[in-house]
Amino acid sequence: MAYWLLKVVLTPILRLLFRVRAEGLENVPSRGPAILASNHLSFSDSIFLPLVLRRRVTFVAKAEYFEDWKTAWFFRAVGQIPIKRGDGNASRRALETAREVLEEGKLFGIYPEGTRSPDGRLYKGHTGVARLALDTGAPVVAVAMIGTDRAQPIGQVVPRFFTPITIRFSAPMTFDQHRQGRQEPLVLRAVTDEVMFELAQLSGQEYVNRYAKRGEAVGVAEVARPAAAQDVVPPEPEALSQVG
């Protein structure tokens, strides 16, 4: 109830204050489970994505948001799942909860990079998205958030109003052919890289073949405009032919 109440209140306000455009929204299944795998540029990504969806989406949120009463009420109200960074047991519990969300036929949102991009580039994805897709059979829809880093840069509390924001959705990706090898590290990496490849294509971000560091210092690249899609060299998915 709180989720839909907040959505009804916030949607017209955010649409008034920002120029939000959704592309490929018809690719999000109208029913049944699906994983929305998004790039992560801004705190506001988790606000703008639900704005354009007709269905409810649940995200994993870092536990720190639940420790401050000023943000805890909001995240609890919309049913977010807390996860403590660096805690392996907590990470496993979060994945188990995510599986339950998908098994109930709902939408689950995940940021494969694991943290916000420090400089606007797309970083190597963690394999949690692959584990969820292969364990549950849910399709993955890649979601490119474009412009949210300009609307609310890292460290800026008050957003820049009237900033254009585009949200692009890929066609659903299924990986049923890989489910037998879902415990194999090479299979998990290959599926994850395929998702990141799609994200690079959708977003036009430059790809960095390493994990983003939390709290990494941001330099001049933060204010540079994202590369044009045709200039991007996205990650190539690993060949599964190498898996025995």
N, C-alpha and C positions, 0 to 999 in steps of 0.2 A: 504493500500500500504506500509506504513512504517513498519507494522508488518512483512510482507513477505520479505521486503528488509533486515531488521535486521536478520531475520531467515536465509536467504540465505547467509548473511555475517558471522554470528556467528556459524552456524552449523559446517562447516568444521574446523573452528578454535577450537571450543570446543571439537570436536571429535579427533582432533590432540593432544590436551593438556590433555584430560582426557579419561579414559577407561570406556565409558558409555555402559551399556547393558540393553536392555528392555526385559521384560518377560511378556507374556500375552497381547501384544499390540493388538492382534486380538480381544480382548474383548471390545475395545473402539468402539462404533458404528461408522460406516462409514458415516452415515448421521443421521439427527434428533438430538433433544436435549439430553444432558446427563450431569450429575453432576460428576465431578472428585473430590472425597473427599480424600485429601492427609494428611499424617502426615507432621510435619513441623520441620525440624532439622536445616535449614540454610537459609540465605537470597537467596542463589543460587537455592533453590528448584524451584522457579518460572522461572528460566532460563533453568534448565536442563529438566524439564517436557515438555515444548513446543518443545524442541530440538528433541524429539523422536516421536512427533505426526505429522501426516499429516494434521490434521485439526487445525484451530486456537482455542486457549483456552483463555478465559478472566478470570482474577482474581480480587478480591478486594484487594487493596493495602492501607496501612495506610496513612492517610492524610499527615503525616510528610514528606513522600517521595516527595510530590508535593510542599513542601515549600522551598526546596533547588533546585536551578536551575541545579545543577550538576546531580540530579536524576530525576527531574520533566520532562525534555524533553523525557527521555527514557520511563517513565511510560505512559506519554500522547501518545507517538508515537505508543505504542503497545495496546492502548485502555484499560488500567487498570482503575478500578473504585475506586476513593478515598473514604475512610471512616475514620471519626474521632473517635478514641477510646474513650469510655465512654460517647458518645453522643447518647442517645437512638433514637432521631429523625434521626440522620445521619445513624444509624444502620438500621432503618426501610427503609430509602431511598435506602440504598445499597441493601437490600433484594428485594425491588421493582424493582430496576434496574436489579438485577440478574434474576428475573422472566421474565423480558422483553427479556433478552439475551436468556433464555431457550425457551420462546414462539416463538422466531425467528428461532428456530431449531438449536441453536449453543451449543458449549461446554462451561460450566462454571466451573472454578476451585475454590475450597474452602478448607480452613484449619479448620476443626472442633475444634481443640484445641484452636484456637483463637490467638495463639502466638507461637513463636518458643519454642521447648522443652529446658529447661535450663540445662538438664543433660542427654539427649539422651533417656529418657524413654517416653512412650506414655501416655498422660494425658487425663482426662475426656473430652469428646466432648461437645461443646455447641450445642443447638438444631436447629440452623439456617439451617443446612444441611437437617434435617427432615422436617422443614417447607417448604423448596424449593421442596423437593421430593414429599411431599404430596399435595402441592398446585398446582404443575404443572404436576405431573404424570411422570416426567422425571426419567429415571433409574439412579442409583448411581453406579459408578465404584470406588471402593476403590483403592488408589494408594499409594504404599509403597516406599518412598525414602530411599535408603540405601547407606550410605557412604558420603552423602553431608555434614554431620557435620564434617567429617574428611577432606574433600576437602576444606571447608571454615567454620571453627568454628565461633561461635558467637564472634563478636568483632575483627575478623581478616579480613583485607581489601584485602590483596593479597592472593589468594587461593593457595593450595598445588597442584601443577600440577602432572599429571599422577596418581592421586588417582583413584582407581576403584569405580565406581558408578553403582548401580543396581536400576532399576525402575520396580516395579512389579504391574501389573494391575489385579484386581479381575474380575470375571464374573459379568455382570450387575445385580444389585439388584433392584427389583421393590417392591413397597409397596402399590399396588392398594387396597389390602384387608383392609388397615387401613385408607383410605382416608375419610371415613365418620366420623371418630373420630379425624381428623387432628388438631382440636383445643384443644384436651385434653392433659394436661401436661404429663400424663403417657404414652400416645401414642407417643408423641414427644420424650420423653426420651427413650422409648423402641426402636424406629427406630434409634435414634442416637447411642444407645449402640450397636445395631446390626452392624452398620457401623464401630464403633470403635473395636468391636470384630474381624471383618474381617481384619481391619488394623493391629491389634496385631498379627493375624495369618500370614499375609503376611510379616510383617516387622521383626518379632522376637523380638520386643521391650517388655520390662517389662511394664506392665500397672499400672498406678497410678490412684486410684479412687478419684481424686480431680482435680479441675481446675488448670492449670499451672498459676503461678503468673508472671505477666509481670515485668521484671527487677529482678527476683529472683536470689539470689546469687548462683553461681555454685561452687560445691565442687569437691571432688575427683571423684564423679560419672561421671563427664564430660569426663574424659579420659578413663573410663572403657569401654571395648568392650561390645556391645549389647549382651544380653543373647541369647543363641541358641533357636530356635523356640520351641523345645521340652521342654524347661525349663520355658517357659512363662505361666503365669496364666492370661489369658485374661479376660476382663469383660464379664459376662454373660448377654445377653439381658434380660431386664425385661419381665416377663410373662404378656402378654396382657390379660390373663384370669382374671386378677384382675380389668380390666376396665369394668365398667358396660355398 
